[in-house]
Amino acid sequence: MLLVIALACVPPGRVAAQRRARIGPTVSSISIEDGSGSSHSFTSFGASVAFLTGDDGELGIGVSRYGDLSSNSCVRQMTFVGLESNYYPVGPKGIAPYASSALGLARVTDQDVGFLGICSSAAPTSEIGLGFGLGVRLNLGPQATALVEGRFFQVPNSAIQALEGRANVSIAFGSSRKTELLNGTLGPAVGILTRLGGSLEGRGPTLGVRFRRDTKKAGSIGLQIDYAPLRVSNCTSNCEPAAVLFAPGYEPSLRPSWGRLYFDLGFLLAGFPSPGSDRGLAQGAHAGLGADILSGNSIMWNVNSRVLWLQRNTGENVFLIQAGVSISPRVESR
């Protein structure tokens, strides 16, 4: 209903003349782990309306209804209305990968199992919901698009810290608008985590995707999303969590003939879907140095090292060093 009202308020001719837009239904499968570590999957339905803000990004509103998120006889339901943003490092045409983020209002009804297995009474509460992840957009001709996405999703002060797969098919109309960003690229990334301070350390390589897009100034916009297996020292249970790291940053750059040398600075989010003291979302920042090294006419290697700071749910500050390498198509000369 909200999506219909939003479209009704904007004359179709004006929208088409200004920017590319889409509207369509969304279906998702969300996986939530209970207190024993068992995973349960649930289905949700919704819809979204979004506008391409330029050749690099998309901004819109999404509504999703999770009718049943309970693994027992008690009631757990949620309606989420959020502002959704998709970042396209190589543009939204053809087969276009993107990084997604969402922030909005979650209306949650959640009953707990009480004494003798009796469900407690529960009134709906309003909480902030947050999601981030990776997806691929497929343009199905001039009038339709399809999006497939995987993301980490959390509603603080609830049991909903989950991994979610989403799919959307939309009707498309209008035309896109150019921005100040230039050419972009992306590619697979692998790294290692070493403990610098605190009780978290890596217990295996990080695997992810690195995005980069140039601006018309001296710097670039970077984003890396990693799956990171971790270990908690001095721990008695649930001591090997895994996290999804979401690390956007700005990269002031020098450009020698062999490529690019840059300084990286940005904020950091880490989603922990598994049971344990870290379950949910941790926040922090990252900073470091990196280099893009040109190889031939089409390939570019990236090497980087950065310090990660995270504040755990326990209040502990954790410092890690992440060193990594990635490969991607070469960015065309500006």
N, C-alpha and C positions, 0 to 999 in steps of 0.2 A: 504494500500500500504506500509506504514512504517513497519508493522508487517511482511509482506512478505519479504521485503528487509533485515530486521533484521535476520530472519531465514535463508535466503539465504547466509548470511555472516558467518554462523556458521555451520561447517560440522556436519550432524546429528549423525554420529557415535561418534564424540567427545562429543557432548552434552549428549547423552545417557549414555556415560561412566562416566561422571562427576557428573551430578545431574539431578533430576526430573524436567521436564518442561511441560508446557501446552500452547496451543494456541486455541482460539475460539472466537465466536461472543458474544457480550454483548447487552442487551436491558435494558432500564431503564424507570422509570416514575418519573418525578421530579415535586414537588409541590412548587409553588411560590405565595406568597401573594402580592397583589397590595397595593396601598396606603390606601385603605379603609378597609383593613383587609380581603378581600375576597381571597380565595385560588383557584388557577388554576393549573391543572395538564397537563403535556406535556410529550411526548414520545421521546426518543432518541435511536440511534443505534450506535454500534461501535464494537470494538474487542480489545483483549489484548493478550500479550505473557508474560509469567512469568516463573521464575526459583525458585525452592526451594533452598534457600541458606544453608539449613541444616534441622534438625528435628524440628525447632522452627519457621521458617519464610520463606517468599516468597517475591521476588522482581521482578518487571516487568514493562512493558510500556503498557499503555492503550490509545486508541483513541476513542473519542465519538463525534458524530455530533448531535447537537440540532437544527433541521431545523426550528422550530417555537416555540418561547417562549413568544409570545406576546398575551396579553389579550384584545387588541384593533386592529385597522386597521394598526397600525404602525409595522415596521419590528424589530424583536429582534431575532437574531440567534447567535449560538456559536459553535465553534469547540474547543475541549479540548484535549490536548496531555499531559499526565502526567506520572510521576514516581509513581508507586503504590507499597505499602508495606503491607503485611498481616502478623500478628503475631499470631502464634498458641501455646497457653500455654500448651496444652496436645498433641501436635504433629498433623501432617496433615493427619493422617490415619482415615479410617472409616468415621463417622460423626464427623467433626472437627469444633468447633467454633473458630472464630478468630476476632481480632481487626484490622481494616483497616485504612490506611492513604494514602493520595495522594497529590502530589504537582507538578504543571506543568504550561504550557502556555495555556491561553484561548484567542482565537481570537474571538472578540465580535463585532457584528453590532447591535446597539441599537438606535432606533429613539424615540424621545420624542413627545408628543402631544402638539402642540403649539397653537397659537392664532386661533380661529374659528375652532379648531379641526384639523388643518393641521399638518401633520407629518413633523418634522424637517429633514433636510438632515443629513446623518450619514455615516461616513467612518469607516471601520473596525479598531479596536484598539487591541493592544496586552496587556493583563493583566495577573497577576499571579492568578492561581486558587488553592484552597485548599479544601480537603475533609477529614473527619474522621468518623468512625462508627463501626458497628458490623455486623458480617456475619456468615454463616455456610457453610462449604464445605462438599460435599458428593462425595465420591469416588465410581464411578460406574464401578467397576471392574478395571483391570490393565491398560485399555486404555482410560478411560474417567473420567472426573470430572464435577461436577456442583456446582456453588456458588450462594448463595442468600445473599443479603446484604442491610442494611439500613444505610444511612449516612447523615451527614450535609455537604452541599457543598456551597462554597462562591467564588465569583469573586469580589474582592474589586473594588471600583470606578464604580460599575454597580448596577443594580437592582436585581442581582442574589444572593440572600441569601436564601437557600432552603433546604428542606428535600427531599431525593432521595432514591428510592428503585431500586436495580439493580439485574439482573440475568445473569449468564454466563454459557455456556456449552462449555467444552474444550476437545480436544484430548490430552492425556497425554503420555509421554514417558520418558525414562531415569530412574535413581535411585537417591535416596537422599543421603546426606552427613551429618555426625554427627557434633555437635558443642560442645562448652564448657558449654552449659546449660544442667541442669538435669531435673528431673521430675517437672511437672506443674499441676495446678488445676485452676478451676474457679467456681463461683457460684453467686446466686442473692445477691444483697446488698440493704439495706435501711438505710436512715439517715435523719438527721435534720440539717438545716442551721440557725445559729444565727448571727445577725449583730454584728460586732466588731467595724467597722468604715466605714463611707460612707453612701450612700443613698439606697443601695440594701439590702434586707433581704428575708429570705425564707417565703413563704406563704403556705407551705405544705411539706410533706416528699419527699426526693429525692429517686428515684428508679433507679436501674442500675445493672451492672455486674462488679464483681471484678475478675481480673486475677492475678495469681502469678506463677512465675517459679524460681526455685533455680539455682544458679551458683555453680561452683566448689570452689568458694572462700567463704567468710563468709556471703555474702549477697544474696539477691534475687532481681528479676526484678518484679515490680508490675505495674498494670494498672487498673484504675477504670473509667468507663464511666457511667454517671448519667444523668437522665432527672430531671431537677430542676425547679420547679415553684417558681417565684420570685415576689417581690413587690418593686416598687420605691416610696420612701417617697417624700413629697413635689412635687407632680406630678399632672398634670391636664388632661393628655390624654395618652392612651396606658401605663397604670401604672402597669400592671401585666404581664410582659413578662415571657416566659419560655425559658430555656437555655439547651443545651446539653453540659455537662462538660466532657472534655477529659483530664485525669490526669495520665500520666505515671510517674514512679519514681524508684529510686534505694533505696533499703532497707538493710542497714547494720544491722546484726542480732546477737542476743545472743540466744542460744538454750538450755534452761533448760529442765528437763525431761517432763514437762507438755506441751511443745510446742515451741513457738518462741516469743521473744520480739524484736522489731525492731524500727529503726528510719527511717522515710520516707521523701525523698526530691526529687522534680522534677518540671517540668514546667506545666503550665495549659493553656488550650484553652477552650473558651466558645463560642458556636455558638448560635446566637439569630435569628431565622428565621422570627419572627413576626415583624410587623411595629412598629416604635418607635425610640427613640434616640439611643437605643442599637442595633438596627438591624445590623447584620453582625457578625464580629468576635472580641472578646476581648481576651487579652492574659495576662498571669501573672505567678504565681508560687505557690507551696504548700509545706508545711512541717509539720510534726507531729509525733506522736507515735502510735504504734499499737501492738497487740498481737494476735497470733494464738494459740488457746486452743484446744488440742486434746480431742475428745470425743468418746470413744470406739475404735473399730478397723478400722472404715471407715469414720467417720465424723470429720470435723474440723470447729470450730467457729472462726470468726475474729471480734475483736472489735478495733476501731480506733478513733482517734480524731486528727484533723489537722487544720491549719490556711490556708485559701485561700486568695491570693491576686490577684485582677483583675484590669486592667486599662480599663475603659469604653471608648467608642468612644468620649465622651465629654472631655476626659482627666482626669476625676476624678479617684482617687485611692480608691478602695473598699476592705475592709477586712471582711471576714466571718469566722466563726468557723463551721466546719462540723464534727459531731459525728455520727458514724454509726456502723452497725453490718452486717455480712454476714455469710453464711454457704456454705461449699463446700466439695467435697470428700477430704479425708486426703491425703497429699503428702507422698509418700513412703519414707522410711528412706534412706538417702544418703549412 
